[in-house]
Amino acid sequence: MPIVLGIGINSKWFYQLELHAPIFPAEIEIRSRMYLVIMILMIIVILLLLSVYFRLSRGSDEPVAAEAPAKEKPAKLTPCPLCKTLLKPGERVHSVVYPGKGDRLVEIYGCPYCYPPNSSYPRYCPSCKREIGQDELIFARQFDSAGKVHVHVNGCKSCMRRT
């Protein structure tokens, strides 16, 4: 039954009052439970957000319990400048370095795969990209910079003639 505050002569007023549905005690109980559930969910969301915030803002001096053990980095594989084969740790390119001060002349023969020359691993000049013969080698210069040894490849004998 609708709640009527007053009946006027105007029928519009009567209908406006009649459109408001009465609130029953069962409906009040349902709404209060719904508000309670919404409040509990809001509290849970706030607690989750706070826990994420405190985990992210934790100082670096506190150890993390579930950290994975540090894995060793895999060895960096370097390619041979002549055949481009990736060299395993301990494999080296055969070369001859002539003594001197500053820039030193270097003759590069190849890695264990392409030197001595064979048909399985063809050798190419890094500068002009042409295939080099069995008796040919690559010329380079070596210099020290900031405690490290650097090698600058100049090329094969035909590349050296052009410069």
Secondary structure in CASP SS format (residue, H / E / C, confidence):
PFRMAT SS
TARGET T0000
AUTHOR 0000-0000-0000
METHOD secondary structure of the structure
MODEL  1
M C 1.00
P C 1.00
I C 1.00
V C 1.00
L C 1.00
G C 1.00
I C 1.00
G C 1.00
I C 1.00
N C 1.00
S H 1.00
K H 1.00
W H 1.00
F H 1.00
Y H 1.00
Q H 1.00
L H 1.00
E H 1.00
L H 1.00
H C 1.00
A C 1.00
P C 1.00
I C 1.00
F C 1.00
P H 1.00
A H 1.00
E H 1.00
I H 1.00
E H 1.00
I H 1.00
R H 1.00
S H 1.00
R H 1.00
M H 1.00
Y H 1.00
L H 1.00
V H 1.00
I H 1.00
M H 1.00
I H 1.00
L H 1.00
M H 1.00
I H 1.00
I H 1.00
V H 1.00
I H 1.00
L H 1.00
L H 1.00
L H 1.00
L H 1.00
S H 1.00
V H 1.00
Y H 1.00
F H 1.00
R H 1.00
L H 1.00
S C 1.00
R C 1.00
G C 1.00
S C 1.00
D C 1.00
E C 1.00
P C 1.00
V C 1.00
A C 1.00
A C 1.00
E C 1.00
A C 1.00
P C 1.00
A C 1.00
K C 1.00
E C 1.00
K C 1.00
P C 1.00
A C 1.00
K C 1.00
L C 1.00
T E 1.00
P E 1.00
C C 1.00
P C 1.00
L C 1.00
C C 1.00
K C 1.00
T C 1.00
L E 1.00
L E 1.00
K C 1.00
P C 1.00
G C 1.00
E C 1.00
R C 1.00
V C 1.00
H E 1.00
S E 1.00
V E 1.00
V E 1.00
Y C 1.00
P C 1.00
G C 1.00
K C 1.00
G C 1.00
D C 1.00
R E 1.00
L E 1.00
V E 1.00
E E 1.00
I E 1.00
Y E 1.00
G E 1.00
C C 1.00
P C 1.00
Y C 1.00
C C 1.00
Y C 1.00
P C 1.00
P C 1.00
N C 1.00
S C 1.00
S C 1.00
Y C 1.00
P C 1.00
R C 1.00
Y E 1.00
C C 1.00
P C 1.00
S C 1.00
C C 1.00
K C 1.00
R C 1.00
E E 1.00
I C 1.00
G C 1.00
Q C 1.00
D C 1.00
E C 1.00
L C 1.00
I E 1.00
F E 1.00
A E 1.00
R E 1.00
Q E 1.00
F E 1.00
D E 1.00
S E 1.00
A C 1.00
G C 1.00
K E 1.00
V E 1.00
H E 1.00
V E 1.00
H E 1.00
V E 1.00
N E 1.00
G E 1.00
C C 1.00
K H 1.00
S H 1.00
C H 1.00
M H 1.00
R H 1.00
R H 1.00
T C 1.00
END
